[in-house]
Amino acid sequence: AYLFPMSENAFVCDQCRRNIGRIREYDKQNRANLEQTARIYVAEKMEISAAAKALYQHPNTVRYRLTKIQKLMGMNDDALFEPMLSLMVNLTAILEAEENN
């Protein structure tokens, strides 16, 4: 419910689309799973060990992927990375659900 008003904000939606686009392009070019890692990490409440277990990956692999996502989002060493990642993942799900209806 909190994110639905954000889906009306053109700036926020554009930023989310741009960032998820960069991640998807990276995944496509490198046969990587950054988007899946982001979704699972957010779903697991930003806990690396829980995300690693859900992804059947070593925690260092999850850390490496999150660092790569930070770079793609232009948020290296930014304290707001996790909230922005959560916003991007959840708002993208809302926007894509709206587009499919």
C-alpha positions in Angstrom: 0.0 0.0 0.0 2.9 2.4 0.7 4.4 1.9 -2.7 1.3 2.5 -4.8 1.6 6.3 -4.6 5.2 5.9 -5.8 4.0 4.2 -8.9 2.4 7.6 -9.9 5.7 9.5 -9.5 7.3 9.7 -12.9 10.8 10.4 -11.6 10.8 7.4 -9.2 9.4 5.1 -11.8 12.0 6.2 -14.4 14.8 5.6 -12.0 13.5 2.2 -11.1 13.1 1.3 -14.8 16.6 2.6 -15.6 18.2 0.6 -12.8 16.4 -2.6 -13.4 17.2 -2.2 -17.1 20.9 -1.9 -16.4 20.8 -5.0 -14.2 18.8 -7.0 -16.8 21.2 -6.0 -19.5 24.2 -7.1 -17.4 22.5 -10.4 -16.7 21.8 -10.9 -20.4 25.3 -10.0 -21.5 27.0 -12.0 -18.8 24.6 -14.8 -18.2 24.5 -13.6 -14.6 21.7 -13.7 -12.0 21.9 -10.2 -10.4 18.2 -9.5 -10.7 17.3 -12.8 -9.0 19.9 -12.1 -6.3 18.3 -8.7 -5.7 14.8 -10.1 -5.5 15.8 -12.9 -3.1 18.0 -10.5 -1.0 15.0 -8.1 -0.6 12.6 -11.0 0.1 15.0 -12.3 2.8 14.9 -9.0 4.6 18.4 -7.9 3.4 20.1 -10.8 5.2 23.1 -12.1 3.2 23.1 -15.6 4.9 19.4 -16.1 4.3 19.7 -15.0 0.7 22.7 -17.2 0.1 20.8 -20.2 1.5 17.8 -19.4 -0.7 20.0 -19.1 -3.7 22.1 -22.1 -2.9 25.2 -19.8 -3.1 28.1 -19.0 -0.8 27.5 -15.7 1.1 30.6 -14.2 -0.6 28.9 -14.8 -4.0 25.9 -12.9 -2.8 28.1 -10.1 -1.5 29.9 -9.9 -4.8 26.6 -9.7 -6.7 25.3 -7.0 -4.4 28.5 -5.0 -5.0 28.0 -5.4 -8.7 24.4 -4.2 -8.4 25.5 -1.2 -6.4 27.9 -0.2 -9.2 25.2 -0.7 -11.8 22.9 1.5 -9.8 25.6 4.1 -9.3 25.4 3.7 -5.5 28.9 2.6 -4.6 29.3 2.8 -0.8 26.0 4.7 -0.5 24.2 4.1 2.8 20.9 4.4 0.9 21.6 1.4 -1.3 19.5 -1.1 0.6 16.4 1.0 0.8 16.8 2.0 -2.8 17.2 -1.7 -3.8 14.1 -2.6 -1.9 12.2 0.2 -3.5 13.4 -0.8 -7.0 12.6 -4.5 -6.6 9.1 -3.9 -5.1 8.1 -1.0 -7.3 9.3 -2.9 -10.4 7.0 -5.8 -9.4 4.1 -3.3 -9.1 4.7 -1.6 -12.4 5.1 -4.9 -14.3 1.9 -6.2 -12.7 0.1 -3.0 -13.8 1.5 -3.3 -17.4 0.3 -7.0 -17.6 -3.3 -6.0 -16.6 
